[in-house]
Amino acid sequence: MRRAGLDYWERVPLRLWESFEDLDQALPELGEPFFVSPDSERTIWEVSYPERVVLLFGSETAGLPAAIRERRRDRLVYVPMNEGIIRSLNLSTTVGIAVYEVLRQRREKARAGSCAR
C-alpha cells in the first residue's frame, strides 16, 4: 500500500479500523457504501452515486467475504468485463475504474448545475 502512494501519503487522511465491524459502524458518518463484487447484478454504471460515497473492495485473490456480500447484497456493484476474453481485472484496475466513474458522475452533475443557471 505504501509503495502505491509513493510521495502522496502526506496528502491522504488515512484511517484504519481494527475490524470490518468497526468500519461498518462508522459508515453512516463516512458516506453511502457500495461494495464492488462480481456477484452483483448491477454494474457500476447503473448507480447514481451520492456526493458522499464509500467504495469497498475485497482482496485481490478472494474478493469480499461471503458474509458481507450476503448482508449487503442490495449495495453490490460490479465492473463488467468482456466475458470469455478477460478472466479478471486486478484490484488496482478495478479500483481505478470505479473511482473514475464516481468522479465522472460528479463532473456531469457539476456541468448540469452550471448550465441550469
C-alpha positions as CSV (number, residue, x, y, z in Angstrom):
1,M,0.0,0.0,0.0
2,R,2.8,2.5,0.9
3,R,4.6,1.8,-2.4
4,A,1.4,2.5,-4.4
5,G,1.1,6.0,-2.8
6,L,4.7,6.9,-3.3
7,D,5.2,10.5,-2.2
8,Y,1.5,11.4,-1.9
9,W,0.9,9.9,1.6
10,E,1.1,13.2,3.4
11,R,-2.0,14.3,1.4
12,V,-4.0,11.2,2.4
13,P,-6.1,11.3,5.6
14,L,-5.5,7.6,6.3
15,R,-7.8,5.9,8.8
16,L,-7.5,2.3,9.9
17,W,-10.2,0.2,11.5
18,E,-9.5,-2.9,13.7
19,S,-12.2,-4.9,12.0
20,F,-14.9,-4.7,9.3
21,E,-17.5,-4.4,12.1
22,D,-15.8,-1.2,13.3
23,L,-15.7,0.2,9.8
24,D,-19.4,-0.9,9.3
25,Q,-20.4,1.1,12.3
26,A,-18.5,4.2,11.0
27,L,-20.1,4.0,7.5
28,P,-23.1,6.3,8.2
29,E,-20.8,9.2,9.0
30,L,-18.4,8.4,6.1
31,G,-20.9,8.1,3.3
32,E,-23.2,5.8,1.4
33,P,-21.4,2.4,0.9
34,F,-21.1,0.4,-2.3
35,F,-19.4,-2.9,-2.3
36,V,-17.7,-3.9,-5.5
37,S,-18.1,-7.6,-6.3
38,P,-18.6,-9.7,-9.4
39,D,-21.5,-11.3,-7.6
40,S,-23.6,-8.2,-8.2
41,E,-26.4,-7.9,-10.7
42,R,-25.8,-4.2,-11.4
43,T,-22.9,-2.6,-13.0
44,I,-21.0,0.4,-11.6
45,W,-22.7,2.5,-14.4
46,E,-26.2,1.7,-13.2
47,V,-25.9,3.6,-9.9
48,S,-26.2,7.3,-9.4
49,Y,-23.6,7.9,-6.7
50,P,-24.3,10.4,-3.9
51,E,-21.9,13.2,-3.0
52,R,-20.7,11.2,0.0
53,V,-19.8,7.7,-1.2
54,V,-17.6,4.9,0.1
55,L,-16.4,2.2,-2.3
56,L,-15.4,-1.0,-0.6
57,F,-13.3,-3.8,-2.3
58,G,-12.2,-7.2,-1.2
59,S,-8.8,-8.7,-1.5
60,E,-7.4,-9.4,-5.0
61,T,-7.4,-13.1,-4.5
62,A,-10.7,-13.7,-2.6
63,G,-12.8,-10.6,-3.1
64,L,-15.3,-9.6,-0.4
65,P,-16.1,-12.2,2.3
66,A,-19.4,-14.1,1.5
67,A,-21.0,-12.8,4.8
68,I,-20.5,-9.2,3.7
69,R,-21.8,-9.9,0.2
70,E,-24.9,-11.6,1.5
71,R,-25.6,-8.9,4.1
72,R,-25.1,-6.0,1.7
73,R,-26.5,-7.7,-1.5
74,D,-28.5,-4.5,-2.3
75,R,-25.3,-2.4,-2.2
76,L,-23.2,-4.6,-4.5
77,V,-22.0,-3.3,-7.9
78,Y,-19.6,-4.8,-10.4
79,V,-17.2,-3.8,-13.2
80,P,-18.4,-5.6,-16.4
81,M,-15.8,-7.5,-18.4
82,N,-15.8,-9.0,-21.9
83,E,-16.9,-12.5,-21.0
84,G,-14.7,-15.2,-22.3
85,I,-11.9,-12.9,-23.3
86,I,-10.9,-11.3,-19.9
87,R,-10.8,-13.7,-16.9
88,S,-10.4,-11.0,-14.3
89,L,-9.2,-7.5,-13.6
90,N,-6.6,-6.8,-10.9
91,L,-7.7,-4.9,-7.9
92,S,-5.9,-1.6,-8.7
93,T,-7.5,-1.5,-12.1
94,T,-10.9,-2.2,-10.7
95,V,-10.5,0.5,-8.0
96,G,-9.4,3.0,-10.7
97,I,-12.4,2.2,-12.9
98,A,-14.9,2.6,-10.1
99,V,-13.3,5.8,-8.6
100,Y,-13.3,7.4,-12.0
101,E,-16.9,6.5,-12.6
102,V,-17.8,8.4,-9.4
103,L,-15.7,11.3,-10.5
104,R,-17.3,11.3,-14.0
105,Q,-20.7,11.5,-12.4
106,R,-19.7,14.3,-10.2
107,R,-18.3,16.2,-13.1
108,E,-21.5,15.7,-15.1
109,K,-23.7,16.8,-12.2
110,A,-21.5,19.9,-11.8
111,R,-21.8,20.7,-15.5
112,A,-25.6,20.2,-15.4
113,G,-25.8,22.6,-12.4
114,S,-23.7,25.3,-14.1
115,C,-25.8,25.0,-17.2
116,A,-29.1,25.5,-15.3
117,R,-28.1,28.9,-14.1
